Structure formats: C-alpha cells, structure tokens
C-alpha cells in the first residue's frame, strides 16, 4: 500500500514540476509579447525609446523573478524523491 501512494505522489510531483516549467515559459512569452506591443511606433504615438526601455527593464526584472522562482520550484519537485529519507 505504501508503494502505491509513493508512486502516486511522485506522479503529482512530476506534473507539478512540468507545470512550473510551463508557467515560466508562459511568463517569458507574455513578456516578449508585451515588449513587442509597447515598442515605439511613429504612427501610434505613445512613449519614446527611453521610456519604453525603462518599462521593459522594470517589467523584465519582475518577469525574471517569477521565472526564477518557478524554475526553483520545478527543480525541487523534480528532485523530491531524492531528497526524501
């Protein structure tokens, strides 16, 4: 009975790890789309290059933090069985 629950927990850990990697990839794609949509264009007006780059840096740091945290969680979940006594 204990073996069945161990394999079930392991399956959920792997699914959680893959989900965390998926979230990291999704956040990166959303950031790229954000940068593409907020670039300065003469026909639409809006921000100049200086303000756009500052905005990209600010949101990029937040996106990088979210990606790093999710990848750390994914690594912990993926290696969860090795860390158990």
C-alpha positions as CSV (number, residue, x, y, z in Angstrom):
1,X,0.0,0.0,0.0
2,X,2.8,2.4,0.8
3,X,4.4,1.8,-2.6
4,X,1.3,2.8,-4.4
5,X,1.0,6.1,-2.6
6,X,4.7,6.8,-3.1
7,X,4.4,6.4,-6.9
8,X,1.2,8.5,-6.9
9,X,3.0,11.3,-5.0
10,X,5.9,11.1,-7.4
11,X,3.5,11.4,-10.4
12,X,2.0,14.5,-8.9
13,X,5.4,16.0,-8.2
14,X,6.4,15.5,-11.8
15,X,3.2,17.0,-13.0
16,X,3.8,20.0,-10.7
17,X,7.3,20.4,-12.0
18,X,6.2,20.3,-15.6
19,X,3.5,22.8,-14.7
20,X,6.0,25.2,-13.1
21,X,8.3,25.0,-16.2
22,X,5.2,25.7,-18.3
23,X,4.4,28.8,-16.2
24,X,8.0,30.0,-16.6
25,X,7.8,29.6,-20.4
26,X,4.4,31.3,-20.5
27,X,5.6,34.3,-18.5
28,X,8.6,34.6,-20.8
29,X,6.3,34.6,-23.9
30,X,3.9,37.1,-22.3
31,X,6.9,39.4,-21.6
32,X,8.1,39.1,-25.3
33,X,4.6,40.0,-26.5
34,X,4.5,42.9,-24.1
35,X,7.8,44.2,-25.4
36,X,6.6,43.8,-29.0
37,X,3.3,45.6,-28.4
38,X,4.9,48.5,-26.4
39,X,7.7,49.4,-28.8
40,X,7.6,53.0,-30.0
41,X,6.0,53.4,-33.4
42,X,5.6,56.8,-35.2
43,X,2.0,56.0,-36.4
44,X,0.7,55.2,-32.9
45,X,2.5,57.8,-30.8
46,X,2.9,56.9,-27.2
47,X,6.2,56.5,-25.3
48,X,9.6,57.3,-26.7
49,X,12.5,54.9,-26.8
50,X,13.9,55.9,-23.4
51,X,10.6,55.4,-21.5
52,X,10.0,52.1,-23.4
53,X,13.4,50.7,-22.5
54,X,12.9,51.7,-18.8
55,X,9.5,50.0,-18.9
56,X,10.9,46.9,-20.4
57,X,13.7,46.7,-17.8
58,X,11.3,47.2,-15.0
59,X,8.8,44.5,-16.2
60,X,11.7,42.3,-17.2
61,X,13.1,42.2,-13.7
62,X,9.7,41.2,-12.4
63,X,9.3,38.6,-15.1
64,X,12.8,37.3,-14.4
65,X,12.0,36.9,-10.6
66,X,8.8,35.0,-11.4
67,X,10.6,32.7,-13.9
68,X,13.5,32.0,-11.4
69,X,11.1,31.1,-8.6
70,X,9.1,28.8,-10.8
71,X,12.2,27.1,-12.1
72,X,13.5,26.7,-8.5
73,X,10.1,25.1,-7.5
74,X,10.3,22.8,-10.6
75,X,13.8,21.6,-9.6
76,X,12.7,20.9,-6.0
77,X,9.6,19.0,-7.2
78,X,11.6,17.0,-9.8
79,X,14.3,16.0,-7.3
80,X,11.8,15.5,-4.5
81,X,12.2,11.7,-4.3
82,X,16.0,12.0,-4.0
83,X,15.7,14.4,-1.1
84,X,13.3,12.2,1.0
85,X,14.8,10.0,3.6
